[in-house]
Amino acid sequence: MKLRTWGVSILTSLLSTVVLARPAAAQLLGAKPAAVTNGEAISAAELDKQVQYILKQRPPANALSDAQKKQMCFDVLTSMIDDLLMRQFLRKNAPRIEQAEVNRELAQLEVSLKAQKQSLKDFCRDNGQTEAELRDDIVSRCQWRGYAQARISEAEVHRYYDEYKDFFDKVQVRVSHIVLRVPANSSEAQIQATRDKLLALRQEIVAGKIDFAEAAKKYSQCPSAPKGGDIDYVYRKGHVHEGFAKAAFALKVGEISDVVQTDYGLHLIKATDRKPGQPSDYNKIKDDVRMFYESELWQVILAQERVKSKVDINLP
């Protein structure tokens, strides 16, 4: 199975400096699958094939430690599991795709490839897949398109645009923050105690007893602390946690937020500058707006499937 370009992308930052780990998963696991997701196996051979394909796209590089090689294979396998989870979801919930539709999509691809002086065989080779796997990709893309179109109306797309207009207008806000980390297993009482510390610190800052930047240098548990908590300009989406971004973009320059909780910890946020961007025209970019909305729907579904699915990983 190949990691599909329409699905969740893999984490490849390590791969720019790696050579393939040996022994391969197939050698280590034998007949045992690399993972089993809701009863459906991902073989060690499939994992090895995907790792080999990815590494061929990267420049020659130095070997990694055993720990880094192990992490690399785990990252690839995790993305393969995500891909399979979405395929399983679509098989159960998306419209059935007729073979004639797949053939039409394939014919359109061939026309496009011909214009680039490339054959379907070349395309499959370059993407490390067989024509059968390509057809599976097309089925899944068509299923997702049908599923999303049935659930996202034009009105919802417009509402999404209005909610995130700052993003589509490319508005940027420069922010600084003070963060106190809270362990994942913290009790409500521990979280509240941390919140109270930040609220007390906020009062001191507002009263002028301490400057925000100095407070960040003294108290913030973030690599940005030596810079007074400055994390530079951010967009409304894609750069920081949604709750953090929502709070930051609600601030006027110079204002400090109430306590904001994210997976990273509890924050005080200060807006230090704002770039207005360029007003967008919904009618000109509504296809892009829909694409962003569909991408978020994809991530929501995937997160739900991860929680409720049974996944067994057998990597050593």
N, C-alpha and C positions, 0 to 999 in steps of 0.2 A: 504494500500500500504506500502511496506517495502522499506527502503532506500537501494538501491542496492550497492553491493560491487564494481561493475564495474563503477559506476558513481562517482560523486564528493563526497568526504567524508565529514561528518558533523564535526562541531567543538565540540569536546567532552571534552575539558580541564576542564570545570566546573563540568562535570558529575562525576568526581572521588570523589566529596565531597557532593553529593546531595541525597535527597530523593524526591520522586515524589511530585510535587506541587499539592495541593488540594485547591479548586475544580478543577477537570479535565476540559479540553477544551470542551468536549461534554456537561458537565453540564452547563458551562458558555454560550456556543453558541447555545445550543438546536439544532434545525434543520438547523441552519445557518452553511455553510461550513467554515473551518479554512482559506481557501484561494481558489480563482478561478483564474486559469491560462489559458488565451486564451479561456475562456468559459468552461474549464474543472475543476471540483471541487476536492479539497482535503478535505475530511470530517474531522470534529473534532474527530470522533472516530478513523480515520486512524492516525491522529496526536497522540492521546493518546496511541494507540497501539505501535507506533514507540518509543515514550518516555519510555513507560513501558519496551519494549524490551531492549533498550539501558541501562536503569538503572539496569536491571537484570545482565548485564555484569560487573557492577562496584561493588566494595566492599561496605559494609554497611558504612554509613557516617552520618554526621550531616546535619540538615536542613539548608536551605538557606533563605535569606531574600526574601520578595515578589518580589523585583526588580530583584534579581538573578534568581528566578524561572521563571519570565516572560522572561528574556533574554534567558534562557535555552530553553524554548519552541519556542521562535522566531528563535533561531539558528537551531533547528531541523526542523522547518517548512521551513526555507529558503533552507535547503538542499533538502527537499522533493520537493520544487518548482523547484530547479535546475534539479533534477532528472526528473521531469515531462517535463520540457522544452526540455531536450535532447530527451526524448521519442517522444515528438511531432515532433521534428525536424527529427528524424530518420524515423518516420512513413511517412513523406512527401518526404524525400530525399534519403533514403537508399533502397537497394534492398529488394524485398519481400522474406520472409523466408517461405519455405514450411514446413509443419508439419513433414515430413519425416526427415528433418535436425534437427528439435527440438528433435525428438525421438532418433536420433543417439547421439546427445549431452547428452541427459538424460541417455541413456544406458551406455555411457562412464563414466559418473559421478557415476552411480550405481556400475560399475566394480571397480572404484577407491575407493568408499566407502566400498565395500565388503572387499577389501584388508586391510582396516583399521578396519574391524569388526563393521561396522556401516551401518545402513539401510538408504534408502532415507527418510523414515518417521522420523528417528532420525535427519537426516540432516536438514530437514525442521523445526522440532521442535526447534533445537538448533539455527537456524537462524531466528526464529520468523516469518515464512511464511508458506503459504499453497503450495501444489504442483502446483496449478494454477499460483500462483505468481512466483514460481520458473520457470515455463515454460515461463512466460512473461519476466523474466530476461534473459533466454536463447535466446529468440527471439531478444531482444535488443542487447545482446552481438554479436550475429551473424550479425545483421544489421550494427552495428558499424564496425565490422571486414570487412564486404563487402564494406562499404562506404570508410573506410580508405585505404584499399588495392587498390581501384580504383583510389584514388587521390594522393597516395604517391608512386612514382616510386623508384626503386633501386638507380637510379642516385640522386634523391632528398635526400634519406637517407644518401648516401655517402657525398653529399654536406653538409648536416646537421652535420655529423661527423667531417668534415674538419673545419667547422665554430666553433664548440665547442670542438675541440680536447683537449684543456686545461682541460675541464671538464671530458672527458673520460679518460684522462691521470691522473686525480686526482691531478692536479696542485693546489696549494693553494697560495694565496697572503694575506699577512697581511696588513691591511689598517687602516689609520686614516682619519678622515674627519672633516671638519668644515661645518656646515649646518645652513642656515638661512631659517626659515619657511616662506612660503607665503600662505596666506589664499586662499581657493578655489575660492573665488569671486574676487581675485585681478585683477586689470586691467593690460594691457600690460605695461603701464607706471610704475606701481608699481613693476612689476616683473623686468623690466629693471633697475629700481633704486636699487633693491636688488642685481641684477647681477653686477652692477657697483661697489657696496660696496665690493663684494667678489673679483672682479678683482683688485681693489685698494689694498685690503688686500693681495692678491697673490703677487702683485708687492713688497710690503713691506717684505714679507717672502723671496722671491727670492733675494731681495737686502740685506738680512741679518739684516734688522732692527728689526725683531721679529721672534722668533722661531715658527715653525708650531704648536707644542704642546702648547706653551704659548698662541698663537692666538686662538687655539681651546678652551682652558680653559676660555679665556676672552670673546669670541664672539659666540661660537657655541651654537645653541639651540637644544642640544641633550643630553640625559643622559650620553653619553660618554665624554662630555666636561671635567669633572674633571680628566679623564684619558688622557687628551691631545688629545681627539678625537679618541683614539684607539678602534676599534671594532673587533680586533683579526683577525684570519685567515678566509678567505671566499673561497668558490669554485666558479667556473665560472657561475654556475647555481644553483638556489634553495635557496641561502642564502640572497641575496640582490636584489634590483630592477635591471632589465636587463640593463638599461642604466648605472647604477652605476657600475655593474660588468664589463661591456664592457670597460668602461673607466679605471677602476682599473687594469684590466689585460693587458691593452695596455701600462701601465707605467713600466719603469725600477725602481728598488729599489732606493729610494731617490727622485724620480721625483714627481712633483705635477701636477695634471690635470688642464685643463681649467675648467670653471664653468659647472657643470653637473646638469641638472634639472630632478627631479623625482617627484612622487606624494607627497613625504615627504617634499620637499623644493629644495633649490639650494645649491650645494655642491662644496667644493674644496676637492679633494681626494689626499692623499699621500700614495704611496706604501712604506712600511717599511721593508718588508722581502718577500721572495718567496721560496716555497718548490716545487721542480721540479716534484714530483709525479713519476709515472712509465709509460713509453711509452705503449700505448695500440695497439692491433692488430685488425683492423676493421673487418677482416674476422671472428675473434673469437667472437666479441661482436655485430655484426650487428643486431641481433635480439633485443638486449637491446637498441641499437641506435634507431631502428624503434619504439620501445615502448615509448621512450622519445619523439620522434617526434610526434607520434600519441597522446600522452598525451597533448602536446602543441596545436595540432590541436583541440582537444576536448575543451580545455580552450578558444581558440579563438572563436569557434562556440558558446559556452555557453555565452560568453560575448556579442556576437552579438545578441543572442536570448533574453538575459535579456533586452537589449536596446529597441528592437522592439516589445516586447510582452506586452500584457496587463495583469497585475497581481494585483488582489485585495486581501489584507490580512485583515481578520476580527478579529484577536486576540485582546482582550481588552487591 
